[in-house]
């Protein structure tokens, strides 16, 4: 279950991209590929994004698992480890 949040800025940094072998997958829904989600884009360069929704851990409900982001004219879901909150 996802929760809409007040939009806030975040980023996909060069360091994050390096950890993810240079490619962050953007999904159409906050599900896994096994559950039927499809990759709608890939991010291969550092970029600023806006977080619009958060899907939290199903068991504890406090830890974000996925974020719905917008960037340019695109949007989709990424794993929580893929972004960092801008300061």
PyMOL commands that set and color helices and strands:
alter all, ss='L'
color gray80, all
select helices_A, chain A and resi 14-19+80-82
alter helices_A, ss='H'
color red, helices_A
select strands_A, chain A and resi 2-12+24-27+39-43+47-56+64-71+74-79+84-85
alter strands_A, ss='S'
color yellow, strands_A
deselect
rebuild
show_as cartoon
